[in-house]
């Protein structure tokens, strides 16, 4: 346990000082156990692989690097560069280009959908405008019809009042007619009674007048 802690303490400064680097355009480079070409090859790194430089030896021009899952080794410093290799950058650019092309296609598809949606909205707006115009016209007609209905109602009320007045006048006329009829009946009754009375009077006096005339004619002869 103490050895592990000591090893961590020794490696910590080197890890903190590690600088990123990339394998150059060489197809493969050898990772050795020491800082010379005579040391054992422990791994190979392909072009574009990322490593962390832990130490650079000026004398041998080898760099101590960390790569993969934390493995360490020595590689020639001239085979490393700060930026990714052009081949790796080309592949990355190609991937980015394909990604952007896909995104562009998706954006175009969305734009087409938005255009279609805009067309649908324009159509719906036109339909709504037409409906609005029709409803406005219908509302005006309803208002005119309502005004006519109010006028008709007023005229009907006036006619009803006139009918009531006429009915009252008719009742008055009937009442007066009844009164006149009764008066006529009474007048004719009185006239009839007077005629009968005169008939009785004449019937009573005429015979006497006739007898007196006869008497006076007889005495004269």
Number of C-alpha atoms within 10 A of each C-alpha: 6 7 8 9 10 11 11 12 11 11 12 12 11 14 15 9 12 17 15 16 20 22 26 25 18 14 11 15 19 18 24 22 18 17 21 14 16 9 12 13 16 14 15 13 20 15 21 24 17 23 21 20 25 21 17 17 13 9 7 12 14 22 24 24 24 21 16 11 6 9 10 20 21 28 28 20 19 11 18 25 16 12 15 20 20 14 14 18 13 12 13 13 13 12 12 12 12 12 12 12 12 12 12 12 12 12 12 12 12 12 12 12 12 12 12 12 12 12 12 12 12 12 12 12 12 12 12 12 12 12 12 12 12 12 12 12 12 12 12 12 12 13 12 12 12 12 12 12 13 12 12 12 12 12 12 12 12 12 12 12 12 12 12 12 12 12 12 12 12 12 12 12 12 12 12 12 12 12 12 12 12 12 12 12 12 12 12 12 12 12 12 12 12 12 12 12 12 12 12 12 11 11 11 11 11 12 10 11 11 10 11 12 10 11 11 10 10 9 7 6 5
